[in-house]
Amino acid sequence: TYGVADPDEAWMMTVVKGKHWVAQRIPDDQISVIANCYTIDQIDLTDTTNFLGSQDIVDYAIQRGWYNPSDNKKFSFKYSYALEGTIDAIWNKPRAMTAINYLAEDKINYMSNFPFSFKPKKNLDKTNIMKILASHLEGTDFESSNTKNPHNSIASRVCSPGNQYGFVAELRNNLPKEIANVMWISIKRPCTQPYIPCYFGIEDIPEEFTYEDWQSAIKNHFKRTDLKAKTSGKAYWTYKNLADITDKNYFELTGMLKDSKKRLESTLLENQDQFEQDFINLYSKNKQDALKYLYDFEQKYILLGLNKAKQALSLLK
């Protein structure tokens, strides 16, 4: 399932092995939560404002024996197409339930039929989403009893051992395109690493975060035999090694990381409006000066986050 969004609307699009697909629009005042399983339920392909998809999506399910109209039940995409056990899986459902119960007015339980989307109990900002992505299911029945590492549990965490990064996409239509869309990215562990804003208008990133140019990456991605091999000098391995060390005794070793994360994020969040206004002022006078200002900002904070991770790693080794 792909989340497809721009500043004006958002959709969930599910592709079934590349041959059949269905998409549902998320209402403007609602939120959709997904955790590695299908969430689109009943569909109406005649309502093209809210649904799109393969015209034979129901017929194909009937053909495969996944849906029987004679049962007198409405067609449900998720219950017809999902692999058995995935919707209610312990590695999926607790994560979704935790997010829904944090955001929604009405609480749900594990046996509920989780909604495709719902109205939040209050207006949200990016920090609410950042908090969810750092969750280890604290305060729920699925909170880990592992006193050394909250990432390891039968019930998968939101911030889990397999996490590679967390991100929040901030999409706006009232700013110059170079800064209107920004990805706030936390590498490897959203619970201990700060979210750094990466603006659409940046033309380059520090070498430690690159492997090859994007054309080569697309060309070679499915051909590389060493895709997961350690690459000397690359930022990912600093964050990965730091996560491996802190997971051995998480609660004793992560205090300074969380403090550092909080300070850096606070600085970035508190100064975001002023930075963007400064960019706009420069942009109106000289576009290239504004882009240089944006480039310098990104270099500074991306590398600051990396250097803090390197310092922590050297102290904990």
TAVENTA-V583201 format. One record per residue. N is the residue number from 1. RES is the residue in one letter. SS is DSSP state (a for helix, b for strand, c for the rest). PHI is phi in degrees with one decimal (NA if undefined). NEAR is the number of other C-alpha atoms within 8 Angstrom. Layout:
n = {N N}
res = {RES RES}
ss = {SS SS}
phi = {PHI PHI}
near = {NEAR NEAR}
This chain:
n = {1 2 3 4 5 6 7 8 9 10 11 12 13 14 15 16 17 18 19 20 21 22 23 24 25 26 27 28 29 30 31 32 33 34 35 36 37 38 39 40 41 42 43 44 45 46 47 48 49 50 51 52 53 54 55 56 57 58 59 60 61 62 63 64 65 66 67 68 69 70 71 72 73 74 75 76 77 78 79 80 81 82 83 84 85 86 87 88 89 90 91 92 93 94 95 96 97 98 99 100 101 102 103 104 105 106 107 108 109 110 111 112 113 114 115 116 117 118 119 120 121 122 123 124 125 126 127 128 129 130 131 132 133 134 135 136 137 138 139 140 141 142 143 144 145 146 147 148 149 150 151 152 153 154 155 156 157 158 159 160 161 162 163 164 165 166 167 168 169 170 171 172 173 174 175 176 177 178 179 180 181 182 183 184 185 186 187 188 189 190 191 192 193 194 195 196 197 198 199 200 201 202 203 204 205 206 207 208 209 210 211 212 213 214 215 216 217 218 219 220 221 222 223 224 225 226 227 228 229 230 231 232 233 234 235 236 237 238 239 240 241 242 243 244 245 246 247 248 249 250 251 252 253 254 255 256 257 258 259 260 261 262 263 264 265 266 267 268 269 270 271 272 273 274 275 276 277 278 279 280 281 282 283 284 285 286 287 288 289 290 291 292 293 294 295 296 297 298 299 300 301 302 303 304 305 306 307 308 309 310 311 312 313 314 315 316 317}
res = {T Y G V A D P D E A W M M T V V K G K H W V A Q R I P D D Q I S V I A N C Y T I D Q I D L T D T T N F L G S Q D I V D Y A I Q R G W Y N P S D N K K F S F K Y S Y A L E G T I D A I W N K P R A M T A I N Y L A E D K I N Y M S N F P F S F K P K K N L D K T N I M K I L A S H L E G T D F E S S N T K N P H N S I A S R V C S P G N Q Y G F V A E L R N N L P K E I A N V M W I S I K R P C T Q P Y I P C Y F G I E D I P E E F T Y E D W Q S A I K N H F K R T D L K A K T S G K A Y W T Y K N L A D I T D K N Y F E L T G M L K D S K K R L E S T L L E N Q D Q F E Q D F I N L Y S K N K Q D A L K Y L Y D F E Q K Y I L L G L N K A K Q A L S L L K}
ss = {c b b b b c c c c b b b b b b b c c c b b b b b b b c c c c b c c c c c c c c c c c c c c c c c c c b b b c c c a a a a a a a a c c c c a a a c c c c c a a a a a c c c c c c c c c c c a a a a a a a a a a a b c c c c c c c c c c c c c b c b c c c c c a a a a a a a a c c c c c c c c c c c c c c c c c c c c c c c c c c c c c c c b b b b b b b c c c c c a a a a b b b b b b b c c c c c c c c b b b b c c c c c c c a a a c c c c a a a a a a a c c c c c c c c c c c c c c a a a a a a a a a a a a c c c a a a a c a a a a a a a a a a a a a a a a a a a a a a a a a a a a a a a c a a a a a a a a a a a a a a a a a a a a a a a a a a a a a a c}
phi = {NA -112.8 -87.0 -118.1 -147.3 -137.2 -61.6 -103.4 -157.7 -141.1 -133.0 -105.7 -120.1 -109.8 -112.9 -100.5 51.7 76.7 -109.1 -125.6 -150.3 -149.8 -137.0 -129.4 -77.8 -86.5 -53.9 -58.8 -103.3 -127.0 -125.5 -121.3 -119.3 -139.0 -139.9 57.5 -155.9 -69.6 -123.2 -71.1 -106.1 -77.6 -128.3 -143.4 -71.3 -78.8 -93.7 -74.9 -71.7 -119.6 -138.3 -139.5 165.6 -62.7 -66.3 -100.5 -61.1 -79.7 -59.4 -66.7 -64.4 -65.2 -59.0 -83.6 82.9 -88.7 -142.1 -124.0 -59.8 -69.0 -75.4 60.7 -114.7 -65.2 -64.2 -120.0 -60.1 -66.6 -78.9 -83.7 -99.7 -69.7 -62.4 -56.6 92.7 -75.2 -65.1 -101.4 -65.6 -65.6 -90.5 -119.0 -64.2 -59.9 -65.6 -64.2 -62.4 -60.6 -66.5 -62.6 -69.1 -73.0 -100.0 -92.7 -71.6 -95.1 -79.5 -120.1 -118.3 -60.8 -88.5 -68.5 -83.9 -63.2 -73.6 -65.0 -151.9 -159.8 -83.2 -73.9 -73.6 -155.3 -64.3 -107.7 -128.5 -63.4 -67.5 -64.0 -70.5 -58.0 -63.9 -62.2 -68.9 -96.2 -74.9 -112.9 67.1 -57.7 79.3 -114.9 -66.2 -101.7 -59.8 -68.0 -93.7 -76.3 -74.8 -101.2 -148.2 -71.6 -76.7 -93.1 -167.8 -62.0 -81.4 -61.2 -75.9 -68.3 -88.3 -114.6 -58.9 -85.6 -56.5 -102.6 -168.4 -119.8 -147.1 -125.3 -94.3 -105.3 -114.6 -134.5 -122.4 -118.4 -136.3 -54.8 -57.5 -64.9 -121.9 -66.0 -114.5 -139.9 -102.5 -89.8 -118.7 -117.9 -84.2 70.2 -129.5 -60.1 -77.1 -129.3 -108.2 -69.6 -82.8 -107.7 -75.8 -118.1 -80.5 -57.1 -81.0 -70.4 -103.7 -161.4 -130.1 -56.4 -58.1 -62.3 -104.8 -116.8 -121.0 -158.2 -70.3 -66.1 -63.9 -67.9 -61.4 -65.5 -65.1 -101.5 -54.8 -91.6 -109.6 -71.6 -92.6 -112.7 -57.9 -104.1 -73.4 -65.7 -117.8 -58.7 82.7 -94.9 -61.2 -53.1 -72.4 -63.6 -66.9 -66.5 -64.6 -64.8 -64.1 -62.3 -69.5 -69.0 -67.3 -70.7 -155.0 -53.7 -70.6 -86.1 -102.0 -101.6 -56.5 -69.9 -66.2 -66.8 -64.1 -64.6 -57.7 -62.4 -64.9 -68.6 -61.5 -60.9 -59.8 -66.7 -68.1 -68.2 -100.1 -59.6 -60.5 -67.7 -59.9 -67.0 -67.3 -62.0 -62.0 -61.0 -62.3 -65.3 -59.7 -70.2 -101.3 -155.6 -59.8 -65.4 -63.8 -65.6 -66.7 -66.2 -61.3 -66.1 -60.2 -62.5 -60.7 -64.1 -57.5 -60.1 -84.6 -63.4 -72.8 -62.9 -60.7 -65.2 -64.5 -65.1 -66.4 -63.3 -62.6 -64.2 -63.4 -66.7 -75.1 -94.1 -62.8}
near = {7 6 8 8 8 8 7 6 9 11 11 13 12 10 10 7 5 6 6 10 12 12 12 12 11 13 8 5 5 10 10 8 9 8 8 5 9 10 9 12 9 8 10 6 9 5 7 7 5 8 14 9 10 8 6 6 11 9 7 8 12 11 7 7 7 9 10 7 9 5 5 5 6 6 10 10 11 10 7 10 8 11 5 5 6 9 10 7 8 9 10 15 12 14 13 11 12 10 10 11 11 6 9 11 8 5 7 9 6 7 4 6 4 7 6 9 10 9 9 11 7 5 5 6 6 8 6 8 9 12 8 9 11 12 11 12 13 8 5 7 4 8 10 12 5 8 7 9 11 12 12 11 9 6 9 13 14 11 13 10 6 4 9 7 10 12 10 10 8 10 9 9 8 5 7 7 9 9 11 14 12 12 13 12 13 13 13 13 15 15 9 10 13 14 13 13 9 10 12 11 9 12 5 5 9 9 7 8 9 9 7 6 7 6 6 8 9 7 8 8 8 5 6 7 4 5 6 4 5 5 6 4 5 12 9 9 9 12 12 9 9 11 10 8 10 10 10 8 10 11 9 6 9 10 8 7 10 11 8 10 12 9 8 9 11 8 8 9 7 7 8 8 7 7 8 9 8 8 11 10 8 11 12 7 6 8 9 7 9 12 11 8 9 11 11 8 8 13 10 8 9 10 9 8 11 10 8 9 11 9 8 10 11 7 6 7 5}
